[in-house]
Amino acid sequence: MLSKQVNERLTQVSAGTPMGELLRRYWHPVATVPELDAEPVLAVTILGENLALFRSDSGTLGLVAQRCPHRGASLAYGIPEEDGLRCAYHGWKFARGGQCLEQPAEPADSTFKDRIRIPAYPVQEMGGLIWAYLGPDPAPLLPRYDLFVRNDVEREIGITRLPCNWLQIMENSLDPVHLEYLHSVYMNYVFKRAGKPEPTTTKHHERIAFDVFEYGITKRRLWVGDSEDSDEWQVGHPILFPNILSVGEPRFPQFQIRVPMDDTHTYHVWYRCKSTSDGVAARQSPHDIPVLDYAYKEQNGRLIVETVSGQDMMVWVTQGPISDRTTERLGTTDQGIILYRNLLLDQITRVERGEDPLAVIRDEAKNTPMVQIHREAEPFRVAAGDNDAFAARHERGTAPV
């Protein structure tokens, strides 16, 4: 179990908190390119800050404080212009860097605007996502993890806003054994109750292991009856520090990204990919990537438990807004969770010493052309049905998580 103080140290994400300061050393996705195409100004909440994301008339991106300093109206309903964002209430205009440019009702010779500045943060596009950095200068490089920049995959993005702290979601990624029960035993129970054939065969873990590497932690599992030459043991699944899980097989790789909105809400991105036929370049533009709303509950309020992603979200959400780790009892199979928590605490200490934490990239040579995380898929021919939503491939317990 953890003390109340350590639990707070790991879960509180606002500016000035230990974890909040650690997470501000990384770039995080806050929206998708298609969403910003549909609406050029979006309300964004990340790390306890309410912000307005916009694309100006010149095509440049901006991310500024949502609250206008004049009378408090939301800039998320502002007017994007060539050089900034104008408040709809009284027309105050702000540059991408946060400086107030115009105050139409003030005298022409007023210098009032020169003394007004709001918080503003750098943003970049990559892989159909809009990424933001809320930390101190100089900003590190936006990591070019392979799935975001490869040209031989087609992409689909699922978005869920979950009413729970980010850490209980991430800890699930360091818990290989839950696959055996949640996504197999429980999956079969759910299907049996619905009068459907059981979709999975339960396998048992013989061994699990975790290795810290340059960009995070690799989790590995050995199933009973499998050889140590198996990919699950030799290759495993990387957890990219601090908040990205890599899962799936080479033909259907995916990232799951867990972005803290505040202490009790998480912006969850399901970044699913499909390798193109024979490795040819995909024709898909970032503006054409399907963006889906991944629901975690039915209209009647009952949590969805018929799919892998639904089962995961069920256990995350039912732990409460912030899991009370003072009452937990960890066992030997929780070694990955313990390792991850200790790694987080170690990196918080590094930041407090003024050092860069794990997986912060500042060397362009390491980031070009990409940071290779996944193995390339063997060439294959597209078969009938392969163009269905990628999510279907992963929803019946077939993809290790």
C-alpha positions in Angstrom: 0.0 0.0 0.0 1.0 3.6 -0.4 0.8 6.4 2.1 -1.7 9.2 1.5 1.2 11.6 0.8 2.9 9.4 -1.8 -0.5 8.7 -3.5 -1.0 12.5 -3.8 2.5 12.9 -5.1 1.8 10.4 -7.9 -1.7 11.6 -8.8 -1.9 15.4 -8.5 -1.1 17.0 -11.9 -1.6 20.8 -11.5 1.2 23.2 -11.9 3.5 23.3 -8.9 2.8 19.7 -7.8 5.6 17.1 -8.1 3.8 15.0 -10.8 2.5 18.1 -12.5 6.0 19.4 -12.9 7.2 16.0 -14.2 4.5 15.7 -16.8 5.1 19.3 -18.0 8.5 18.1 -19.3 6.7 16.1 -22.1 4.6 16.8 -25.1 1.0 15.6 -24.9 -1.8 15.3 -27.5 -4.7 17.6 -26.8 -6.8 17.3 -30.0 -6.9 15.8 -33.5 -6.3 17.5 -36.8 -9.8 16.5 -38.2 -11.4 18.0 -35.1 -9.6 21.3 -35.6 -10.6 21.2 -39.3 -14.2 21.0 -38.3 -14.0 23.7 -35.6 -11.0 26.0 -35.7 -11.2 26.9 -32.0 -11.5 24.2 -29.4 -11.7 24.1 -25.6 -8.9 22.0 -24.1 -8.2 21.0 -20.5 -4.8 19.5 -19.8 -2.8 19.2 -16.5 -5.4 21.3 -14.7 -5.4 24.2 -17.1 -8.3 25.3 -19.3 -7.0 26.4 -22.6 -8.2 27.4 -26.1 -6.6 25.7 -29.1 -7.0 27.5 -32.4 -5.8 27.5 -36.0 -5.3 31.1 -37.2 -6.4 32.3 -40.7 -2.7 32.0 -41.7 -2.8 28.3 -40.8 -0.6 28.5 -37.7 -1.6 26.8 -34.4 -2.0 28.5 -31.1 -2.8 27.4 -27.5 -3.6 30.1 -25.0 -5.4 30.4 -21.6 -9.1 30.0 -22.2 -10.2 32.8 -19.9 -10.0 36.3 -21.4 -8.3 38.6 -18.8 -10.8 41.4 -19.5 -14.1 40.1 -18.3 -13.5 36.3 -18.1 -15.4 35.2 -21.3 -14.1 32.0 -22.9 -11.6 32.3 -25.8 -12.7 28.9 -26.9 -15.6 30.8 -28.6 -13.2 33.4 -30.0 -12.6 34.4 -33.6 -9.4 33.1 -35.2 -7.7 35.7 -37.4 -4.5 36.0 -39.4 -2.3 36.8 -36.4 -4.1 35.5 -33.4 -7.4 34.9 -31.6 -10.0 37.6 -30.8 -12.4 37.4 -27.9 -16.0 37.4 -29.0 -17.1 39.6 -26.0 -15.2 42.9 -26.5 -12.8 42.1 -29.3 -9.5 41.9 -27.4 -7.1 40.0 -29.6 -4.2 37.8 -28.5 -1.1 36.6 -30.4 -0.1 32.9 -30.3 2.5 33.9 -27.7 -0.2 35.3 -25.4 0.5 39.0 -25.9 -2.6 41.2 -26.2 -2.5 42.9 -29.7 -5.7 44.9 -29.8 -8.3 46.4 -27.4 -10.8 48.0 -29.8 -12.7 50.0 -27.2 -9.6 51.6 -25.6 -8.2 55.0 -26.8 -6.1 54.8 -29.9 -3.0 56.0 -28.0 -3.5 53.6 -25.1 -0.6 51.4 -24.1 -2.9 49.2 -21.9 -2.7 46.3 -24.3 1.1 46.2 -24.0 0.8 45.3 -20.3 -1.6 42.4 -20.9 -0.3 38.8 -21.6 -2.0 35.5 -21.0 -0.4 32.0 -20.7 0.4 30.5 -24.0 2.1 27.2 -25.0 3.8 25.8 -28.1 1.8 23.3 -30.2 2.8 21.0 -33.1 1.0 18.6 -35.5 2.2 15.0 -35.8 0.4 11.9 -37.0 -3.0 13.6 -37.1 -2.7 14.7 -33.5 -2.2 18.2 -32.1 0.6 18.1 -29.4 1.2 20.7 -26.7 4.1 21.4 -24.4 3.4 23.2 -21.1 6.8 23.0 -19.5 9.8 25.4 -19.1 12.0 26.5 -22.0 13.8 25.3 -23.9 11.2 22.8 -25.0 12.5 19.3 -25.8 11.9 17.7 -29.2 8.5 16.2 -29.9 9.4 12.5 -30.0 8.8 11.0 -33.5 7.7 7.6 -32.3 7.3 5.4 -35.3 3.5 5.0 -35.6 3.1 8.8 -35.7 5.4 9.3 -38.7 5.6 6.1 -40.7 4.1 6.3 -44.2 3.2 2.6 -44.5 0.3 2.6 -42.1 -3.3 3.8 -42.2 -4.6 5.3 -39.0 -7.8 5.5 -36.9 -8.1 7.6 -33.7 -10.5 6.8 -30.9 -11.1 9.4 -28.1 -12.5 8.8 -24.7 -12.7 11.3 -21.8 -12.7 9.2 -18.6 -13.8 10.4 -15.1 -10.7 9.0 -13.3 -7.1 9.8 -12.6 -4.5 9.0 -15.3 -2.4 6.9 -13.0 -4.8 4.0 -12.6 -5.1 3.8 -16.3 -1.3 3.7 -16.8 -0.8 1.1 -14.0 -3.1 -1.3 -15.9 -0.4 -1.3 -18.6 2.1 -2.6 -16.2 -0.2 -5.5 -15.2 0.1 -8.3 -17.8 -1.8 -10.8 -15.7 -5.1 -9.0 -16.0 -5.3 -10.3 -19.6 -5.7 -13.8 -18.3 -8.8 -13.0 -16.3 -10.4 -9.7 -17.4 -10.0 -10.3 -21.1 -10.4 -14.1 -21.1 -12.3 -15.6 -18.1 -14.5 -12.5 -17.7 -14.9 -12.1 -21.5 -16.1 -15.6 -21.8 -18.5 -15.1 -18.8 -20.0 -12.0 -20.5 -20.5 -13.8 -23.8 -21.9 -16.9 -22.1 -24.5 -14.8 -20.3 -25.5 -13.3 -23.6 -26.0 -16.7 -25.2 -23.0 -16.3 -27.5 -20.0 -18.7 -28.0 -17.0 -18.1 -25.8 -14.6 -16.0 -27.9 -11.3 -16.8 -26.1 -9.3 -19.7 -24.7 -7.8 -19.0 -21.3 -4.1 -19.2 -21.2 -2.0 -18.9 -18.0 1.1 -16.9 -17.3 4.2 -18.9 -16.4 6.4 -15.8 -16.0 6.4 -12.0 -16.3 9.3 -9.6 -16.5 10.0 -5.9 -16.9 13.0 -4.1 -18.3 13.7 -0.4 -18.1 15.1 1.0 -21.3 15.9 4.4 -22.8 12.3 5.4 -23.4 10.4 3.6 -20.7 9.7 0.0 -19.6 9.2 -3.2 -21.7 6.8 -5.7 -20.2 7.2 -9.3 -21.2 5.1 -12.5 -20.6 5.7 -16.2 -21.0 2.6 -18.2 -21.4 2.5 -21.8 -20.1 3.5 -24.1 -22.9 5.2 -21.3 -25.0 8.9 -21.2 -25.8 11.2 -18.5 -24.5 11.7 -17.7 -28.2 8.1 -16.3 -28.4 7.6 -12.7 -29.2 5.7 -12.1 -26.0 8.8 -13.0 -24.1 11.6 -11.8 -26.4 10.0 -8.6 -27.7 7.2 -7.8 -25.3 5.3 -4.5 -25.2 6.9 -1.1 -24.5 5.4 1.4 -22.1 6.8 4.8 -23.4 7.4 7.0 -20.4 5.5 8.5 -19.0 2.0 7.8 -20.5 2.0 5.8 -23.7 1.4 2.0 -24.1 2.4 0.2 -27.2 0.3 -3.0 -28.0 -0.7 -5.1 -31.0 0.9 -7.3 -33.6 3.1 -5.9 -36.4 0.2 -5.7 -38.8 -2.1 -3.9 -36.4 0.1 -1.9 -34.0 -1.3 0.8 -31.7 -0.5 3.3 -29.1 -2.7 4.1 -26.1 -2.0 7.6 -24.8 -3.3 8.7 -21.3 -3.3 12.5 -20.9 -4.3 13.9 -17.5 -6.9 16.7 -18.0 -6.9 17.2 -14.2 -6.7 15.1 -11.1 -9.9 13.2 -11.8 -10.3 13.2 -15.6 -8.2 11.7 -18.4 -8.1 12.3 -22.2 -7.5 8.9 -23.6 -6.3 8.4 -27.2 -6.6 5.0 -28.9 -4.1 5.4 -31.8 -4.8 2.3 -34.0 -2.8 1.6 -37.1 -3.0 -1.0 -39.9 0.1 -1.8 -42.1 -0.6 -1.2 -45.7 -0.5 -3.9 -48.3 3.0 -4.9 -49.2 4.4 -1.9 -47.3 3.3 0.6 -49.9 2.9 4.2 -48.8 -0.5 5.1 -47.4 -2.6 7.7 -49.2 -4.3 8.8 -46.0 -3.9 12.5 -45.2 -3.8 13.6 -41.5 -7.0 15.5 -42.3 -8.7 12.3 -43.4 -8.0 10.1 -40.4 -11.2 8.8 -38.9 -11.8 10.1 -35.4 -14.2 8.0 -33.3 -15.9 8.6 -30.0 -15.1 5.5 -27.9 -17.9 5.2 -25.3 -17.3 3.7 -21.9 -20.9 3.4 -20.9 -24.3 2.6 -22.3 -27.1 5.2 -22.5 -28.6 3.7 -19.4 -25.3 4.4 -17.5 -24.1 0.8 -17.3 -20.4 0.4 -18.2 -19.6 -1.4 -21.4 -18.0 -4.8 -20.7 -18.4 -6.7 -24.0 -15.1 -5.5 -25.5 -11.5 -5.4 -24.5 -11.4 -1.6 -24.4 -14.7 -1.5 -22.5 -13.5 -4.0 -19.9 -10.3 -1.9 -19.4 -12.3 1.3 -19.0 -14.6 -0.5 -16.6 -11.8 -1.4 -14.2 -10.2 2.0 -14.5 -13.4 4.0 -13.8 -14.7 1.7 -11.0 -11.5 2.4 -8.9 -13.0 5.8 -8.3 -12.0 9.3 -9.4 -8.6 8.7 -7.7 -7.8 5.2 -6.6 -7.2 4.9 -2.8 -3.8 3.2 -2.8 -3.7 3.3 1.0 -6.0 0.3 1.2 -4.6 -1.9 -1.6 -2.7 -5.1 -1.1 -0.2 -5.9 -3.9 1.0 -9.3 -4.7 4.0 -10.8 -6.6 2.3 -10.3 -10.0 2.2 -6.5 -9.3 6.0 -6.1 -9.7 5.5 -4.0 -12.8 3.2 -1.6 -11.0 5.8 -1.2 -8.2 8.6 -0.7 -10.7 6.5 2.0 -12.6 5.7 3.9 -9.4 9.3 3.9 -8.3 10.4 5.1 -11.7 7.9 7.9 -11.6 9.1 8.9 -8.1 12.7 8.8 -9.3 12.0 11.0 -12.3 10.1 13.5 -10.1 13.3 13.7 -8.1 15.4 14.3 -11.2 13.1 17.2 -12.2 13.4 18.7 -8.7 17.2 18.6 -9.2 16.8 20.5 -12.4 17.6 17.5 -14.7 15.8 16.1 -17.7 13.7 13.0 -16.8 13.6 9.7 -18.7 12.6 9.8 -22.4 13.0 13.5 -22.9 14.7 13.9 -26.4 16.9 16.8 -27.2 19.3 15.2 -29.7 17.9 15.5 -33.3 19.9 12.6 -34.4 17.9 10.3 -32.1 14.7 11.7 -33.4 15.4 11.5 -37.1 13.8 10.0 -39.1 12.0 8.3 -36.2 12.3 6.5 -32.9 11.7 2.9 -33.9 9.5 1.1 -31.4 7.7 -1.5 -33.5 8.9 -4.2 -35.8 7.8 -3.8 -39.4 5.1 -6.1 -40.6 5.7 -8.8 -43.2 4.1 -7.8 -46.5 0.6 -9.1 -46.9 -2.3 -8.9 -49.3 -5.5 -7.1 -48.3 -8.2 -9.7 -47.7 -11.9 -9.2 -47.7 -13.0 -7.5 -44.5 -9.5 -6.1 -43.7 -10.8 -2.6 -44.4 -13.3 -2.7 -41.6 -12.7 -0.5 -38.6 -9.3 -1.5 -37.1 -10.8 -1.6 -33.6 -12.7 -4.8 -34.5 -9.5 -6.7 -34.7 -8.7 -6.0 -31.0 -12.1 -6.1 -29.4 -12.5 -9.9 -28.6 -9.5 -10.6 -26.5 -7.1 -11.3 -29.4 -4.6 -8.6 -28.8 -2.3 -8.7 -25.7 -2.6 -5.7 -23.5 
